C-alpha cells in the first residue's frame, strides 16, 4: 500500500520456484525517514484520507517482517524504497522433521 500511497511509481516482481517465493518491491517515492520506527507495530504516516479507507494501521511492515523467512529493506530520502521478502516452501515439513 505504501507504494500506492507514496511511491509515485514503482515495480513489484514475484519469483516462484520449488524452494521459495521472493517478492521484490521498488518505488521512487520520498523514502522512509526512520526504518526502525516504521517497523514498530502501530506506527503509520498514513493521511486521514487513507485511514478513513481502512489503511494506515501501522501493521504492514511489522507483519511482513514477522511472517517472512527473510526480510530486507533499504530506503533513501528522495530516492525511494526497496523491499525484498522471501518465503521458503515446505517450511512446516522441515520444522517437523527436526523435532
Secondary structure, DSSP 8 states (H G I E B T S, - for coil): -HHHHH-SSEEEEEEE-SSEEEEEEEE-SS--S-HHHHTSTT-----HHHHHTT---S-HHHHHHHH-SEEEEEEETTTEEEEEEEEETTHHHHHHHT-
